Amino acid sequence: MQLTGAEIVIRCLQEEGVEYVFGYPGGAVLNIYDELFKQDKVKHVLVRHEQAAAHAADGYSRSSNKVGVALVTSGPGVTNAVTGIATAYMDSIPMVVITGQVPTHAIGQDAFQECDTVGITRPCVKHNFLVKDVNDLALTIKKAFYLAATGRPGPVLVDIPKDVTQATAEFSYPKTVSMRSYSPVTKAHSGQIKKAVSLLLEAKRPMVYAGGGVVLNDAAAQLTRLVRLLGFPCTNTLMGLGGFPGTDPQFTGMPGMHGTYESNMAMQHCDVLLAVGARFDDRVIGNPAHFARNERKIIHVDIDPSSISKRVKVDVPIVGYVGDVLDEMVKIIESSPSRPDPATLKAWWGEIKEWQRKDCLKYDTKSKLIKPQFVVQKLYELTKGDAFITSDVGQHQMWAAQYYKFDKPRRWINSGGLGTMGFGLPSAMGTQLVNPGATVACITGEASIQMSIHELSTCRQYRLPIKIVNLNNRYMGMVRQWQEFFYGNRYSESYVDALPDFVKLAEAYGHVGMKIEKPGDVEGALKEALKQTERLVFLDFITDHKENVFPMVPGGKGLTEMILAEEL
């Protein structure tokens, strides 16, 4: 069957079961858009900026475990999308990004809307391809989906010159694909697993530290079973929230820069640390030299061998899919007569409970100003913890992570590694589309939301009933907090002047807008917004602009060198 390159692209997407493509048309991809128009299996979502296309595909993937797909044109289309691609790359999100390119004969000639897409994106993709022959197109797209979803997932880019989309070739889409240069380890070494279990059963002060890999590998059930079987404390990173239930008494809260006092103290003082799908990044362990002061045995389970002993030397490395490794650990423990010593475990829990008495997340509940923590807590109560929560980046992101208790994986959608302002709303669009009927709330700030405010137009076009919770403190909050703590209260360019009237702005886009200025009105406003199941509601909460996120580990400090609210 002879098809054009553009037809082949669409047929490949159909073969992969792609439901939505997020994109923005332009000259180099018009042939592909023409073929999109001729069919109805693959739906297209027209964003208002290419960065939003990548973020929406990202949110779609994070909340569903499907490969997200974005389609953008050459030149500025690609460069606009790079931030979204890099965001997905840092958090290991499976995406396929299809980009247009100038005709093959014009490559390197500084043609209109030409850029070196392969060169520009090489540092922030798992892999990328430039397809110069239409006969290679179908196989290349198959490879892209395979690469994106296997091993450590990530975004894969396919750059297609316009003349390739016009040329014809016989269409054949392979059912499977193998690549000689790509063979990720999936089966973990059984001897290493047995060694790890032996350490866990002998531990006197154990700690389980679980990251985003648990969520990405759909291993939350396995992690929960292991933690409950052993009776150990468990902490989930920002990317791992929901991997172990946030309401479980064995959950100690998030670790790291804005983690709980008890999680950080337990991470530092444990004698055996089981790290599952986490990477010991700077925001979690702080200064590696400080972290290494306390001797402990570290077991590290990860699909990516390059992540093991990258920042922290580990004792038992285990490379494999975390779900399979955890299953194997459970089988070994259940068949073993040994169990952790109840008396020493009880003593360890006693230490942790002493740390918990610090109540490190307490805040002023009697303030006459709206406290942002209170808004998040009320949202949690009213949604019964069952909403999908997206966020932008800053103080509001940390408050969402601290005060919304995630009992399920894939309910917390945020930019962890890159920390991308403008991520919240477009990722909520992708989340809402793949979870129709679900409550999707975007917790944001007045600075972040303006980086993607134009996507209110997309939400209107596709009738996406997202609830935008704007914690408006009139500052770039996290920047202001650092300036207060470390820059002598010199608030250089962190005050956000000339803010729009968000209520009128939301209404101008055809949505519902609400402004809330008193603590007593918070619950009622949220209830009213949640009743609007078919409308987007923009809730502009005017919050205390002096509120800071606590606890806080200053940059370059160790895990136990936290600043607590009570100490200021």
C-alpha positions as CSV (number, residue, x, y, z in Angstrom):
1,M,0.0,0.0,0.0
2,Q,1.6,3.2,-1.2
3,L,1.1,6.1,1.2
4,T,2.6,9.6,1.5
5,G,4.9,10.3,4.5
6,A,2.1,12.4,6.1
7,E,-0.3,9.5,5.7
8,I,2.3,7.1,7.2
9,V,2.7,9.4,10.3
10,I,-1.1,9.3,11.0
11,R,-1.3,5.5,10.3
12,C,1.6,4.9,12.8
13,L,-0.2,7.0,15.4
14,Q,-3.4,5.0,14.8
15,E,-1.4,1.7,15.1
16,E,0.0,2.9,18.4
17,G,-3.5,3.6,19.7
18,V,-2.8,7.3,20.2
19,E,-6.0,9.1,21.3
20,Y,-4.8,12.7,21.5
21,V,-2.1,14.7,19.8
22,F,-1.3,18.1,21.3
23,G,0.0,20.6,18.8
24,Y,0.1,23.7,16.7
25,P,0.3,23.8,12.9
26,G,2.9,25.5,10.7
27,G,4.3,25.3,7.2
28,A,6.6,22.3,7.7
29,V,3.8,20.1,9.1
30,L,0.8,21.1,7.0
31,N,0.9,17.8,5.1
32,I,0.5,16.0,8.4
33,Y,-2.2,18.3,9.5
34,D,-4.1,17.7,6.3
35,E,-4.1,14.0,6.9
36,L,-5.2,14.6,10.5
37,F,-8.2,16.4,9.1
38,K,-9.2,13.4,6.9
39,Q,-9.6,11.0,9.8
40,D,-11.2,10.9,13.2
41,K,-9.4,8.2,15.2
42,V,-6.6,10.4,16.4
43,K,-8.0,13.6,17.9
44,H,-5.9,16.8,17.8
45,V,-5.9,19.4,20.6
46,L,-4.9,22.9,19.4
47,V,-2.9,24.6,22.1
48,R,-2.0,28.3,22.0
49,H,1.8,27.9,22.4
50,E,4.1,25.0,21.5
51,Q,5.5,24.8,25.1
52,A,1.9,24.0,26.2
53,A,1.7,21.2,23.6
54,A,4.7,19.4,25.3
55,H,3.4,20.1,28.8
56,A,-0.1,18.8,27.9
57,A,1.3,15.6,26.4
58,D,3.4,15.3,29.6
59,G,0.4,15.7,31.9
60,Y,-1.5,13.2,29.7
61,S,1.3,10.7,30.2
62,R,1.9,11.2,33.9
63,S,-1.7,10.7,34.8
64,S,-2.4,7.7,32.6
65,N,0.9,5.7,31.9
66,K,0.3,6.3,28.2
67,V,2.9,7.8,25.8
68,G,2.0,11.4,25.3
69,V,2.3,12.8,21.8
70,A,3.1,16.4,20.6
71,L,3.2,17.8,17.1
72,V,4.9,21.1,16.3
73,T,6.4,22.8,13.2
74,S,10.0,23.6,12.4
75,G,12.1,26.5,13.7
76,P,10.2,28.5,16.4
77,G,7.7,25.7,16.8
78,V,10.5,23.4,18.0
79,T,12.4,26.0,20.0
80,N,9.1,26.9,21.8
81,A,8.6,23.3,22.7
82,V,12.1,22.7,24.1
83,T,11.2,23.7,27.6
84,G,8.4,21.2,27.7
85,I,10.6,18.5,26.3
86,A,13.3,19.2,28.8
87,T,10.7,19.1,31.6
88,A,9.7,15.6,30.5
89,Y,13.3,14.5,30.2
90,M,14.2,15.5,33.7
91,D,11.3,13.6,35.2
92,S,11.6,10.6,32.8
93,I,8.2,11.0,31.2
94,P,7.5,8.9,28.1
95,M,6.6,11.2,25.1
96,V,7.0,11.2,21.4
97,V,7.5,14.6,19.9
98,I,7.0,14.9,16.1
99,T,8.5,18.0,14.6
100,G,8.5,19.4,11.1
101,Q,11.7,20.3,9.3
102,V,12.5,22.2,6.1
103,P,12.9,20.1,3.0
104,T,16.0,17.9,2.9
105,H,17.6,19.9,0.1
106,A,17.3,23.1,2.2
107,I,18.8,21.7,5.4
108,G,21.9,23.7,6.3
109,Q,21.0,26.5,3.9
110,D,19.4,28.8,6.6
111,A,16.0,28.3,5.1
112,F,12.9,30.0,6.4
113,Q,12.0,28.5,9.8
114,E,15.0,26.2,9.9
115,C,16.9,25.2,13.0
116,D,19.1,22.3,13.9
117,T,16.4,20.4,15.8
118,V,18.5,17.3,16.4
119,G,21.4,19.4,17.8
120,I,19.2,21.7,19.9
121,T,17.3,18.8,21.5
122,R,20.0,16.2,21.9
123,P,20.8,17.2,25.6
124,C,17.1,16.9,26.6
125,V,15.7,13.9,24.9
126,K,16.2,10.2,25.4
127,H,16.9,9.9,21.7
128,N,16.1,11.8,18.5
129,F,15.8,11.0,14.8
130,L,16.0,13.0,11.6
131,V,14.1,11.0,8.9
132,K,15.6,11.8,5.5
133,D,14.0,8.8,3.6
134,V,10.2,8.2,3.6
135,N,11.0,4.4,3.5
136,D,12.4,4.7,7.1
137,L,9.5,6.7,8.5
138,A,7.3,3.9,9.9
139,L,10.1,2.0,11.5
140,T,11.5,5.1,13.0
141,I,8.2,6.0,14.6
142,K,7.9,2.5,16.0
143,K,11.4,2.9,17.5
144,A,10.4,6.2,19.0
145,F,7.4,4.7,20.9
146,Y,9.5,1.7,22.0
147,L,12.4,3.9,23.3
148,A,10.0,6.3,25.0
149,A,8.2,3.7,27.1
150,T,10.9,1.1,27.9
151,G,13.8,1.1,30.3
152,R,14.1,4.5,32.0
153,P,11.3,6.3,30.0
154,G,11.7,9.7,28.4
155,P,10.8,11.9,25.5
156,V,11.9,10.9,22.0
157,L,11.8,13.3,19.1
158,V,11.2,12.5,15.4
159,D,12.2,15.3,13.0
160,I,10.5,15.0,9.6
161,P,11.4,17.2,6.6
162,K,8.5,18.5,4.6
163,D,9.5,16.7,1.4
164,V,9.5,13.4,3.3
165,T,5.9,14.0,4.3
166,Q,5.1,14.4,0.5
167,A,7.0,11.4,-0.8
168,T,5.4,8.0,-1.0
169,A,6.4,4.6,0.2
170,E,4.9,1.2,0.9
171,F,3.4,1.2,4.4
172,S,4.2,-1.6,6.8
173,Y,4.1,-1.0,10.6
174,P,6.2,-3.6,12.6
175,K,4.5,-5.2,15.5
176,T,7.8,-5.3,17.5
177,V,11.2,-3.7,17.2
178,S,14.7,-4.5,18.4
179,M,17.7,-2.2,18.4
180,R,21.2,-3.6,18.7
181,S,22.4,-0.4,20.4
182,Y,19.6,-0.4,23.0
183,S,19.1,-3.2,25.3
184,P,17.9,-2.0,28.8
185,V,18.4,-4.4,31.7
186,T,15.0,-5.4,33.0
187,K,15.6,-8.6,35.0
188,A,17.4,-7.8,38.3
189,H,20.2,-10.0,39.7
190,S,18.6,-12.4,42.2
191,G,21.7,-12.6,44.3
192,Q,21.6,-8.9,44.9
193,I,18.0,-9.0,45.8
194,K,18.7,-11.7,48.4
195,K,21.6,-9.7,49.8
196,A,19.2,-6.7,50.1
197,V,16.5,-8.7,51.9
198,S,19.1,-10.0,54.3
199,L,20.2,-6.4,55.2
200,L,16.5,-5.3,55.6
201,L,15.7,-8.2,58.0
202,E,18.7,-7.4,60.1
203,A,18.1,-3.6,60.2
204,K,17.7,-1.9,63.6
205,R,16.8,1.6,62.2
206,P,15.4,0.9,58.6
207,M,14.0,3.5,56.2
208,V,12.3,3.1,52.8
209,Y,13.0,6.1,50.5
210,A,10.8,5.8,47.3
211,G,10.8,8.1,44.3
212,G,9.2,8.7,41.0
213,G,10.3,5.4,39.6
214,V,7.7,3.7,41.7
215,V,5.0,5.7,40.1
216,L,6.4,5.4,36.6
217,N,6.7,1.6,36.8
218,D,3.2,1.3,38.4
219,A,4.7,-0.3,41.4
220,A,2.8,1.5,44.2
221,A,0.9,-1.7,45.2
222,Q,4.2,-3.7,45.4
223,L,5.9,-0.9,47.5
224,T,2.9,-0.7,49.8
225,R,2.9,-4.5,50.4
226,L,6.6,-4.6,51.2
227,V,6.5,-1.6,53.6
228,R,3.5,-3.0,55.5
229,L,5.0,-6.4,55.6
230,L,8.1,-5.1,57.2
231,G,6.6,-2.5,59.3
232,F,9.2,0.1,58.3
233,P,8.8,3.9,58.0
234,C,8.5,5.2,54.4
235,T,9.1,8.5,52.8
236,N,8.1,9.5,49.3
237,T,10.0,12.2,47.2
238,L,8.2,15.0,45.5
239,M,8.0,12.8,42.4
240,G,7.1,9.7,44.3
241,L,4.0,11.1,46.2
242,G,1.2,8.6,46.0
243,G,3.6,5.7,45.6
244,F,2.9,4.9,49.2
245,P,-0.4,6.1,50.7
246,G,0.0,9.6,52.3
247,T,-2.5,8.8,55.0
248,D,-0.8,5.6,56.1
249,P,0.7,5.8,59.7
250,Q,3.9,4.4,58.3
251,F,4.3,7.4,56.0
252,T,6.6,10.0,57.5
253,G,6.0,12.7,54.8
254,M,8.2,14.0,52.0
255,P,12.0,14.2,52.5
256,G,14.4,16.9,51.4
257,M,14.6,20.7,51.2
258,H,11.0,21.2,52.2
259,G,10.4,17.7,53.6
260,T,9.2,16.9,57.1
261,Y,11.5,17.0,60.1
262,E,10.9,13.3,60.9
263,S,11.6,12.2,57.3
264,N,14.9,14.1,57.1
265,M,16.0,12.9,60.6
266,A,15.1,9.3,59.8
267,M,16.9,9.5,56.4
268,Q,20.0,10.8,58.2
269,H,20.0,8.4,61.2
270,C,18.8,5.1,59.7
271,D,21.2,2.2,59.6
272,V,19.7,0.6,56.4
273,L,18.2,2.7,53.7
274,L,16.2,1.1,50.9
275,A,16.1,3.6,47.9
276,V,13.5,2.6,45.3
277,G,13.2,4.4,42.0
278,A,14.9,7.5,43.5
279,R,18.1,9.3,42.6
280,F,19.5,11.0,45.7
281,D,19.2,14.4,44.0
282,D,20.3,17.7,45.7
283,R,16.8,18.7,46.8
284,V,16.4,15.4,48.6
285,I,19.6,14.8,50.5
286,G,21.1,18.2,50.5
287,N,24.9,18.2,50.8
288,P,26.2,14.7,49.9
289,A,29.2,15.2,52.3
290,H,26.9,15.9,55.2
291,F,24.7,12.9,54.2
292,A,27.8,10.6,54.2
293,R,28.7,11.5,57.8
294,N,26.4,8.9,59.2
295,E,27.3,5.3,58.3
296,R,24.5,3.3,56.8
297,K,24.0,0.5,54.4
298,I,22.3,1.7,51.2
299,I,20.3,-0.6,48.9
300,H,19.5,1.2,45.6
301,V,16.9,-0.2,43.1
302,D,16.6,1.6,39.8
303,I,16.1,0.8,36.1
304,D,18.9,3.2,35.1
305,P,22.4,1.9,36.1
306,S,23.8,5.4,35.5
307,S,21.7,6.7,38.5
308,I,23.3,4.2,40.9
309,S,26.2,5.6,43.0
310,K,26.0,8.8,40.9
311,R,25.7,11.1,43.9
312,V,25.9,8.7,46.8
313,K,27.9,5.5,47.1
314,V,25.6,2.5,47.6
315,D,26.3,-0.9,49.0
316,V,23.8,-3.1,47.2
317,P,23.0,-1.9,43.6
318,I,20.0,-3.6,42.0
319,V,19.3,-2.7,38.3
320,G,15.8,-3.7,37.1
321,Y,12.2,-2.7,37.0
322,V,11.3,-1.7,40.6
323,G,7.9,-3.5,40.6
324,D,9.6,-6.8,39.7
325,V,12.3,-6.3,42.3
326,L,9.8,-5.5,45.0
327,D,7.7,-8.5,44.1
328,E,10.8,-10.7,44.4
329,M,11.7,-9.1,47.8
330,V,8.2,-9.8,49.1
331,K,8.3,-13.5,48.0
332,I,11.7,-14.0,49.7
333,I,10.5,-12.3,53.0
334,E,7.2,-14.2,53.1
335,S,9.0,-17.6,52.6
336,S,11.6,-16.7,55.3
337,P,11.1,-17.5,59.0
338,S,13.1,-14.3,59.9
339,R,11.5,-11.0,60.6
340,P,12.8,-7.6,61.8
341,D,13.2,-7.7,65.6
342,P,10.0,-6.2,67.0
343,A,11.7,-4.6,70.0
344,T,14.4,-2.7,68.0
345,L,11.8,-1.7,65.5
346,K,9.5,-0.4,68.2
347,A,12.4,1.6,69.7
348,W,13.2,3.1,66.2
349,W,9.5,4.1,65.8
350,G,9.7,5.7,69.2
351,E,12.5,8.0,68.0
352,I,10.5,8.9,64.9
353,K,7.5,9.7,66.9
354,E,9.6,12.0,69.0
355,W,10.6,13.9,65.9
356,Q,7.0,14.0,64.7
357,R,6.1,15.9,67.9
358,K,7.9,18.9,66.4
359,D,4.7,19.2,64.3
360,C,6.9,20.8,61.6
361,L,4.0,21.6,59.3
362,K,2.0,23.7,61.8
363,Y,1.0,27.2,60.8
364,D,-1.1,30.1,62.2
365,T,-4.7,28.9,61.9
366,K,-6.2,32.0,63.5
367,S,-4.8,34.5,61.1
368,K,-7.2,37.1,59.6
369,L,-5.4,36.6,56.3
370,I,-5.9,33.6,54.1
371,K,-3.1,31.1,54.7
372,P,-2.2,29.2,51.5
373,Q,-1.8,26.0,53.5
374,F,-5.4,26.3,54.7
375,V,-6.6,26.5,51.1
376,V,-4.8,23.3,50.1
377,Q,-6.1,21.5,53.2
378,K,-9.7,22.5,52.4
379,L,-9.3,21.4,48.8
380,Y,-8.0,18.0,50.1
381,E,-11.0,17.7,52.5
382,L,-13.6,18.6,50.0
383,T,-12.2,16.4,47.2
384,K,-11.6,13.6,49.8
385,G,-8.1,13.3,48.4
386,D,-9.4,11.9,45.1
387,A,-8.6,14.8,42.7
388,F,-5.8,15.0,40.2
389,I,-3.6,17.9,41.3
390,T,-1.3,19.7,38.9
391,S,1.0,22.5,40.0
392,D,3.4,25.1,38.8
393,V,6.6,25.7,40.6
394,G,7.3,27.7,43.7
395,Q,5.9,28.0,47.2
396,H,2.4,26.8,46.1
397,Q,4.0,23.6,44.7
398,M,5.5,22.8,48.1
399,W,2.4,23.6,50.0
400,A,0.4,21.3,47.6
401,A,2.9,18.5,48.2
402,Q,2.9,19.0,52.0
403,Y,-0.8,19.4,52.6
404,Y,-2.6,17.4,50.0
405,K,-2.3,13.7,51.0
406,F,-1.9,11.5,48.0
407,D,-3.1,7.9,48.6
408,K,-2.9,7.0,44.9
409,P,-0.2,7.2,42.3
410,R,-0.5,9.4,39.2
411,R,-2.7,12.0,41.0
412,W,0.2,14.5,41.6
413,I,1.4,16.1,38.4
414,N,4.2,18.5,38.8
415,S,7.6,19.5,37.3
416,G,10.1,18.2,39.7
417,G,13.5,18.1,38.0
418,L,13.4,21.2,35.8
419,G,11.1,23.2,38.0
420,T,9.1,24.8,35.1
421,M,6.8,27.7,35.7
422,G,3.9,27.6,33.3
423,F,3.6,23.8,33.6
424,G,0.5,23.6,35.7
425,L,-2.4,24.7,33.4
426,P,-1.3,22.8,30.2
427,S,-0.5,19.7,32.1
428,A,-4.0,19.9,33.7
429,M,-5.4,20.0,30.2
430,G,-3.7,16.7,29.3
431,T,-4.7,15.2,32.6
432,Q,-8.4,16.3,32.2
433,L,-8.6,14.9,28.7
434,V,-7.3,11.5,29.6
435,N,-9.4,11.4,32.8
436,P,-12.8,12.8,31.7
437,G,-15.2,13.3,34.6
438,A,-12.5,13.4,37.2
439,T,-11.8,16.5,39.3
440,V,-8.6,18.2,38.1
441,A,-7.3,21.1,40.1
442,C,-4.3,23.3,39.1
443,I,-2.6,24.8,42.2
444,T,-0.6,27.8,41.0
445,G,0.6,31.3,41.8
446,E,0.0,34.6,40.1
447,A,3.5,34.6,38.6
448,S,3.4,31.1,37.2
449,I,-0.1,31.1,35.8
450,Q,0.7,34.1,33.6
451,M,3.3,32.1,31.8
452,S,0.6,29.9,30.3
453,I,-2.6,32.0,30.8
454,H,-3.3,31.9,27.1
455,E,-4.2,28.2,27.5
456,L,-7.5,29.4,29.0
457,S,-8.5,29.7,25.4
458,T,-7.7,26.0,24.8
459,C,-9.7,25.1,27.9
460,R,-12.7,27.0,26.5
461,Q,-12.5,25.4,23.1
462,Y,-12.4,21.8,24.5
463,R,-14.7,22.5,27.5
464,L,-12.2,21.4,30.1
465,P,-13.7,22.0,33.6
466,I,-10.3,22.5,35.4
467,K,-10.3,24.2,38.8
468,I,-7.5,26.8,38.9
469,V,-6.5,27.5,42.6
470,N,-4.4,30.6,42.4
471,L,-2.6,31.3,45.7
472,N,-2.0,34.9,45.0
473,N,0.6,36.5,47.2
474,R,1.7,39.2,44.8
475,Y,5.2,37.9,44.8
476,M,7.3,35.3,43.1
477,G,7.0,33.6,46.4
478,M,9.9,31.2,46.5
479,V,12.2,33.9,45.1
480,R,11.0,36.3,47.8
481,Q,11.5,33.7,50.5
482,W,15.2,33.1,49.5
483,Q,15.7,36.9,49.3
484,E,14.3,37.2,52.8
485,F,16.5,34.4,54.2
486,F,19.7,34.8,52.3
487,Y,19.8,38.2,50.6
488,G,19.1,40.7,53.4
489,N,15.4,41.2,52.6
490,R,16.4,42.8,49.3
491,Y,13.4,41.9,47.1
492,S,15.0,42.4,43.8
493,E,12.3,42.1,41.1
494,S,10.3,39.5,43.0
495,Y,7.3,41.7,43.5
496,V,4.7,41.1,40.8
497,D,3.3,44.6,40.0
498,A,0.4,45.4,37.6
499,L,-1.4,42.1,38.1
500,P,-4.5,41.6,36.0
501,D,-8.0,41.2,37.4
502,F,-8.0,37.4,37.2
503,V,-11.8,37.3,37.6
504,K,-12.4,39.5,34.6
505,L,-9.7,37.8,32.7
506,A,-11.2,34.3,33.3
507,E,-14.6,35.7,32.3
508,A,-13.1,37.2,29.1
509,Y,-12.1,33.7,28.1
510,G,-15.6,32.4,28.8
511,H,-14.9,30.9,32.2
512,V,-16.1,31.5,35.8
513,G,-13.9,33.7,38.0
514,M,-14.0,34.1,41.8
515,K,-12.0,36.3,44.1
516,I,-11.6,35.2,47.7
517,E,-10.1,37.6,50.3
518,K,-11.3,36.2,53.7
519,P,-10.5,32.9,55.4
520,G,-14.1,32.4,56.2
521,D,-15.0,32.4,52.5
522,V,-12.4,29.8,51.4
523,E,-14.5,26.6,52.0
524,G,-17.6,28.1,50.4
525,A,-15.8,29.2,47.3
526,L,-14.2,25.8,46.8
527,K,-17.5,24.0,47.3
528,E,-19.1,26.3,44.7
529,A,-16.3,25.7,42.3
530,L,-16.4,22.0,42.7
531,K,-20.2,22.0,41.9
532,Q,-19.3,23.5,38.5
533,T,-18.6,20.2,36.9
534,E,-18.8,21.5,33.3
535,R,-17.1,24.9,33.7
536,L,-13.5,26.0,34.3
537,V,-13.4,28.0,37.5
538,F,-10.5,30.4,38.3
539,L,-10.3,30.9,42.1
540,D,-8.1,33.9,42.9
541,F,-7.2,33.5,46.6
542,I,-5.6,36.6,48.1
543,T,-3.2,35.1,50.5
544,D,-0.7,36.3,53.2
545,H,2.3,37.5,51.2
546,K,4.7,37.0,54.1
547,E,4.0,33.3,54.5
548,N,7.0,31.0,54.0
549,V,7.5,27.3,53.3
550,F,8.8,25.4,56.3
551,P,10.8,23.3,57.0
552,M,13.6,24.4,54.8
553,V,17.1,23.0,54.3
554,P,19.2,25.9,52.9
555,G,21.2,25.3,49.7
556,G,24.5,23.5,50.4
557,K,23.4,22.4,53.9
558,G,22.7,18.9,55.2
559,L,19.4,17.2,55.7
560,T,19.3,17.8,59.5
561,E,20.2,21.5,59.2
562,M,16.6,22.5,58.7
563,I,15.1,25.9,59.4
564,L,11.8,25.5,61.2
565,A,9.1,28.1,61.6
566,E,9.4,28.1,65.4
567,E,13.1,29.0,65.1
568,L,12.5,32.4,63.4
